[in-house]
Amino acid sequence: MSKIEWTEQTWNPITGCTKVSPGCKYCYAETMAKRLQAMGASGYENGFKLSLIPERLSQPLRRRKPTMYFVNSMSDLFQEDVPFDFVDRVMAVISRTPWHTYQILTKRSGIMSQYFDTRPVPDNAWLGVSVEDKKYGKPRISQLQSIRAKTRFLSVEPLLEDIGRINLNGIRWVIVGGESGHMARPMKEQWVLNLRDQCDSENVDFFFKQWGAWGKDGIKRSKKANGRDLQGATWDMIPAVAV
């Protein structure tokens, strides 16, 4: 099982990535990859440098229990140096396993849009973009909306500022969370409530993942101690999956 609250399993046929925006500054995957490299873990021989791992492609094929997979939690499927023919192989596995659901999240929304310009999106693939701020994150939303996908979602994590009004047309799900780690940047409660209220008015499922290293009271402490409640409630809404 994955420790990520909004999924069940992770599937990493690619590892490693590069930074493209402020949301990447204190990347959890980079820290974890370096730790796994030091431990001699398979797939992390190159640390956080991009690595294609074709032997992992068959992993979902061997699992018969319907599962929600977060694809490439340790990378980004739509990096500039990932060949489209390798992405094709990932999509082929997704298409061959309709009993699973696959959550694909990227900060390279332009490349994802280019890829799907000439290819259909499997119905069991949820497409999402990261939206950490106004300058880099919000423009990704319109590029996501241009793709003909059955389920689109936003990962607003780490939320670095009040991003104001967002266009939720065609968006099924919004995940919001603060940043973790020693260098974490704080998130204000009003920024989160702004997004929750927009989702509520637009009938979009809302998931509050965590406060992170900074509590809603503005005090820095352990992530566990800060919890996940928002105005006394835990928001765990996830779009229904038909299997």
CORJOMO-V437431 format. One record per residue. N is the residue number from 1. RES is the residue in one small letter. SS is DSSP state (alpha for helix, beta for strand, coil for the rest). PHI is phi in radians with two decimals (none if undefined). PSI is psi in whole degrees, 0 to 359 (999 if undefined). Layout:
n/res/ss/phi/psi
N/RES/SS/PHI/PSI
N/RES/SS/PHI/PSI
This chain:
n/res/ss/phi/psi
1/m/coil/none/148
2/s/coil/-1.48/150
3/k/coil/-1.47/353
4/i/coil/-1.32/124
5/e/coil/-1.12/334
6/w/coil/-1.81/17
7/t/coil/-2.47/180
8/e/coil/-1.97/318
9/q/beta/-2.42/157
10/t/beta/-1.92/150
11/w/beta/-2.36/117
12/n/coil/-2.15/75
13/p/coil/-1.26/354
14/i/beta/-2.34/141
15/t/beta/-2.27/158
16/g/beta/1.55/151
17/c/coil/-2.85/176
18/t/coil/-2.26/158
19/k/coil/-1.47/135
20/v/coil/-2.20/348
21/s/coil/-2.81/172
22/p/alpha/-1.00/333
23/g/alpha/-1.12/341
24/c/alpha/-1.50/350
25/k/coil/-0.92/314
26/y/coil/-2.04/56
27/c/coil/-1.03/124
28/y/alpha/-1.14/324
29/a/alpha/-1.17/324
30/e/alpha/-1.11/314
31/t/alpha/-1.08/316
32/m/alpha/-1.16/320
33/a/alpha/-1.09/320
34/k/alpha/-1.16/324
35/r/alpha/-1.17/317
36/l/alpha/-1.17/324
37/q/alpha/-1.08/316
38/a/alpha/-1.11/331
39/m/alpha/-1.46/353
40/g/coil/1.35/25
41/a/coil/-1.22/141
42/s/coil/-1.11/137
43/g/coil/1.65/351
44/y/coil/-2.14/25
45/e/coil/-1.07/331
46/n/coil/-1.69/14
47/g/coil/1.14/237
48/f/coil/-1.83/17
49/k/coil/-1.37/148
50/l/coil/-1.01/130
51/s/beta/-2.42/127
52/l/beta/-1.59/133
53/i/coil/-2.19/79
54/p/alpha/-1.07/334
55/e/alpha/-1.17/345
56/r/alpha/-1.54/351
57/l/coil/-1.05/328
58/s/coil/-1.45/355
59/q/alpha/-0.96/311
60/p/alpha/-1.15/335
61/l/alpha/-1.13/332
62/r/alpha/-1.52/354
63/r/coil/-1.84/115
64/r/coil/-1.54/337
65/k/coil/-1.22/127
66/p/coil/-0.96/126
67/t/coil/-2.39/144
68/m/beta/-1.65/115
69/y/beta/-1.82/132
70/f/beta/-1.59/115
71/v/beta/-1.45/124
72/n/coil/1.02/58
73/s/coil/-1.12/341
74/m/coil/-1.88/21
75/s/beta/-2.93/198
76/d/coil/-2.46/118
77/l/coil/-1.04/332
78/f/coil/-1.86/36
79/q/coil/-1.17/155
80/e/coil/-1.02/327
81/d/coil/-1.68/7
82/v/coil/-1.59/115
83/p/coil/-1.08/143
84/f/alpha/-1.08/333
85/d/alpha/-1.21/333
86/f/alpha/-1.30/320
87/v/alpha/-1.05/322
88/d/alpha/-1.00/320
89/r/alpha/-1.18/323
90/v/alpha/-1.11/314
91/m/alpha/-1.15/328
92/a/alpha/-1.11/318
93/v/alpha/-1.12/317
94/i/alpha/-1.03/315
95/s/alpha/-1.16/328
96/r/alpha/-1.39/352
97/t/coil/-2.21/66
98/p/coil/-1.17/349
99/w/coil/-1.38/347
100/h/coil/-1.71/162
101/t/beta/-2.09/136
102/y/beta/-2.12/123
103/q/beta/-1.74/116
104/i/beta/-1.98/117
105/l/beta/-2.06/135
106/t/beta/-2.49/156
107/k/coil/-1.78/355
108/r/coil/-1.77/64
109/s/alpha/-1.10/329
110/g/alpha/-1.13/319
111/i/alpha/-1.23/320
112/m/alpha/-1.07/317
113/s/alpha/-1.10/318
114/q/alpha/-1.08/318
115/y/alpha/-1.07/313
116/f/alpha/-1.46/0
117/d/coil/-1.03/328
118/t/coil/-2.09/11
119/r/coil/-2.44/144
120/p/coil/-1.34/153
121/v/coil/-1.60/123
122/p/coil/-0.99/142
123/d/coil/-1.06/332
124/n/coil/-1.60/13
125/a/beta/-1.85/118
126/w/beta/-1.60/129
127/l/beta/-1.83/132
128/g/beta/-2.41/160
129/v/beta/-2.26/153
130/s/beta/-1.47/138
131/v/coil/-2.34/86
132/e/coil/-1.60/338
133/d/coil/-2.75/184
134/k/coil/-1.35/316
135/k/coil/-1.20/312
136/y/coil/-1.73/322
137/g/coil/-1.38/312
138/k/alpha/-1.06/322
139/p/alpha/-1.07/338
140/r/alpha/-1.20/335
141/i/alpha/-1.10/313
142/s/alpha/-1.14/327
143/q/alpha/-1.20/323
144/l/alpha/-1.12/317
145/q/alpha/-1.14/339
146/s/coil/-1.34/348
147/i/coil/-1.58/135
148/r/coil/-1.46/79
149/a/coil/-1.97/149
150/k/coil/-1.21/320
151/t/beta/-2.29/123
152/r/beta/-2.08/144
153/f/beta/-2.51/162
154/l/beta/-2.08/135
155/s/beta/-1.90/101
156/v/beta/-1.65/73
157/e/coil/-2.72/128
158/p/coil/-1.29/135
159/l/coil/-1.36/114
160/l/coil/-1.77/348
161/e/coil/-2.85/171
162/d/coil/-1.26/116
163/i/coil/-1.64/6
164/g/coil/1.22/210
165/r/coil/-1.33/140
166/i/coil/-2.22/152
167/n/coil/-1.48/113
168/l/coil/-1.77/13
169/n/coil/-1.06/122
170/g/coil/1.39/4
171/i/coil/-1.67/129
172/r/coil/-1.65/337
173/w/beta/-2.67/139
174/v/beta/-2.27/124
175/i/beta/-1.81/134
176/v/beta/-2.25/140
177/g/beta/-2.83/156
178/g/coil/-1.58/175
179/e/coil/-1.59/145
180/s/coil/-1.91/172
181/g/coil/1.74/168
182/h/coil/-1.11/329
183/m/coil/-1.74/15
184/a/coil/-1.00/143
185/r/coil/-1.68/141
186/p/coil/-1.26/154
187/m/coil/-2.14/136
188/k/coil/-1.66/145
189/e/alpha/-1.04/322
190/q/alpha/-1.12/329
191/w/alpha/-1.09/320
192/v/alpha/-1.24/316
193/l/alpha/-1.09/325
194/n/alpha/-1.00/315
195/l/alpha/-1.27/319
196/r/alpha/-1.05/317
197/d/alpha/-1.17/323
198/q/alpha/-1.13/318
199/c/alpha/-1.10/319
200/d/alpha/-1.08/317
201/s/alpha/-1.26/335
202/e/alpha/-1.76/5
203/n/coil/1.03/44
204/v/coil/-1.88/133
205/d/beta/-1.10/137
206/f/beta/-2.14/133
207/f/beta/-2.23/119
208/f/beta/-1.71/111
209/k/beta/-1.37/312
210/q/beta/-3.03/160
211/w/coil/-1.45/331
212/g/coil/1.48/213
213/a/coil/-1.31/340
214/w/beta/-1.94/128
215/g/coil/-1.34/169
216/k/coil/-1.17/346
217/d/coil/-1.54/3
218/g/coil/1.43/12
219/i/coil/-1.81/136
220/k/beta/-1.54/129
221/r/coil/-2.75/189
222/s/coil/-1.14/148
223/k/alpha/-1.00/318
224/k/alpha/-1.08/319
225/a/alpha/-1.17/329
226/n/alpha/-1.31/334
227/g/coil/1.23/197
228/r/coil/-2.28/1
229/d/coil/-1.31/148
230/l/beta/-2.27/113
231/q/coil/0.91/45
232/g/coil/1.40/8
233/a/beta/-2.32/156
234/t/coil/-1.87/127
235/w/coil/-1.80/110
236/d/beta/-2.15/30
237/m/coil/-1.25/129
238/i/coil/-2.32/134
239/p/coil/-0.95/144
240/a/coil/-1.14/143
241/v/coil/-1.95/124
242/a/coil/-1.65/124
243/v/coil/-2.21/999
